[in-house]
């Protein structure tokens, strides 16, 4: 595992609270107006904000198509537990990734 990936996993774990009843990892940092967790990251081009569950998927599961959609199987928009995340192709005409 790349050290950067491990650091991102640690950050996601530290930014969430485990719900023992549901198994969800509930994001407890920034939240978007639509109720999804948000995380700010930096790369060589600057800083950017992304959905926390998308970044969790990449950190724990693996690559994601740029237009790929990540959904929480538990239905909780704040959940970043990689066991609750699935990657799907975007539906035709979907305006934004979630």
N, C-alpha and C positions, 0 to 999 in steps of 0.2 A: 504494500500500500504506500502510495506517495505521501510524504509528510504533510503536504498541503491538504490532501483529502482527509487525513486523520484530524488535522486542526479544524477543518470545517465540520466534521462529525462531532467533535468535542464542543464546538460552538453551538451547534443545533441542540445537542443534549443539554447544555447549560442554559439554553434559552427556552426550554420547555419544561413542563411539569407532567409527570406520569399520572394518569388516572387509573388506579388499580381496578376499577369496575369495568372500564371499557378497553383498557390497554392503550388508549390514545396518549400521544405525547402532545400536550396542549401548548401551543406557541404562546409565550407570555411577553413578547416584545411588541414591535410595531404591528398594527393591524390596519388593513385597507378599509375603505368605506364599504366594500362589499363583504367584509368579514373574514378575509383570508389574511394569514400572517405574511408579513413583509420582512425582508432582510436586505440590508445594504452591504454590498461587496465592492471590492476594488480590484482592478486588473491594470494592465499596462496602458489602457486608454483612459482610465479614470474610475470614478465610482458610479455604481448603478444599483437600482433597487429591483428585486425580483421576488416572486412569490416564495415564501419559506418552504412550502411543501414541494415545489419544483426543485429547489436547491437540495432539500433533504433526499429526494429521489436520486438526484445525480450523485450526492455524497455517499449514499449507502448502497444504491442499487446499480447505478452505472449511467452510461450515456443516454441522452434524451434528444430526439430530433428537435431541431429549432422550433418547428411548428407543432411538436407533440404536445399533448394535453395530459396532465397528471390529475387524477381524481382520487379522492379519499373514499375508500370502500365503506368506511364507517359513517360517512355523511357529515362529519364534523369539519367545518372549514378551517378550524385552528389546528387540526391534527397534522403532525409532521412525522408520525411513526412510519418508518419505511415499510413495515409489514402491512400497513393500511393503505399504501399508495400503489396505484396501477397507472401504467402509461397507455394512452389510447391515441389513435389517429384523430385529428380534429374533425368534427362534423362539418359538412359543406357549409360555407358561409359563416362559420363561427368568427365573431369579430375580434376576440382577444384570447390569449392563452390563459389558463387558470391552473 
